[in-house]
Amino acid sequence: MQENKPNKNPNQDSNQSFQESTVKHEEKICPNCLRIFECKVGSIQLCQCTKVQLTKEVTEYLATQYVDCLCFQCMETLAFEYRVNQKLVRLPWKI
């Protein structure tokens, strides 16, 4: 007795694998605010993180605080807070 195996199109399997490997968008949860956002590492020029201008110092600071991507709003807020704190530290405080 022969087993009836479904006819698989080898091109269909390779096409699906190609699409899955080239599209690297995923939903992530912001570790700061717990908001869900879409990370577009496969199309970085379309990713929400490219909207925020971060200096090297801010990027390094955020990397010490968080191990994963942040949402756009949190990146903007935390970058602003970092800049304000740096300015406060430089003020000549007299007690």
C-alpha positions in Angstrom: 0.0 0.0 0.0 1.4 3.4 -1.0 1.1 6.4 1.3 -0.6 9.4 -0.1 1.8 12.3 0.4 0.6 15.8 -0.4 2.3 17.3 -3.4 4.6 19.9 -2.2 5.9 22.6 -4.4 9.7 23.0 -3.5 9.6 26.5 -4.9 6.8 27.4 -2.5 8.9 26.2 0.5 12.0 28.1 -0.5 9.9 31.2 -1.3 8.3 31.2 2.1 11.7 30.7 3.8 13.2 33.6 1.8 10.3 35.9 2.8 10.6 34.9 6.4 14.4 35.5 6.4 14.2 38.9 4.7 11.4 40.5 6.6 12.6 41.0 10.1 9.8 43.1 11.6 8.6 42.0 15.0 6.4 43.3 17.8 8.4 44.2 20.9 7.5 45.5 24.3 9.3 48.6 25.4 11.2 47.8 28.6 10.6 51.3 29.9 6.9 51.9 29.4 5.7 48.4 28.4 4.1 49.8 25.2 3.9 47.4 22.2 5.7 48.7 19.1 7.0 47.3 15.8 10.7 46.9 15.4 11.8 47.0 11.8 15.4 45.8 12.0 14.9 44.2 8.6 14.1 47.6 7.1 16.1 49.9 9.5 15.5 53.0 7.4 11.7 52.5 8.1 12.2 51.8 11.8 10.7 54.2 14.3 14.1 54.4 16.1 15.6 56.3 13.1 13.4 59.3 14.0 15.3 60.0 17.1 18.7 61.7 16.9 20.9 60.2 19.6 24.5 61.2 20.3 27.1 58.6 21.0 27.0 59.4 24.7 23.2 59.1 24.9 23.3 55.8 22.9 26.0 54.4 25.3 24.0 55.6 28.3 20.8 53.9 27.1 22.7 50.7 26.3 23.8 50.5 30.0 20.2 50.9 31.2 18.3 48.7 28.7 19.3 45.5 26.8 16.6 45.7 24.2 14.9 48.3 21.9 12.9 51.2 23.3 9.8 52.7 21.7 10.2 56.0 19.9 8.5 58.0 22.7 10.8 56.6 25.4 13.9 57.1 23.4 13.0 60.8 22.9 12.1 61.3 26.6 15.1 59.5 28.0 17.5 61.3 25.6 16.0 64.6 26.7 16.3 63.6 30.4 20.0 62.6 29.8 20.8 66.0 28.2 19.1 67.9 31.0 20.9 65.9 33.7 24.2 66.5 32.0 23.6 70.3 32.0 22.6 70.1 35.7 25.8 68.3 36.6 27.8 71.1 34.9 26.2 73.9 36.8 28.3 75.6 39.4 26.4 74.5 42.5 27.3 76.6 45.6 26.0 75.6 49.0 
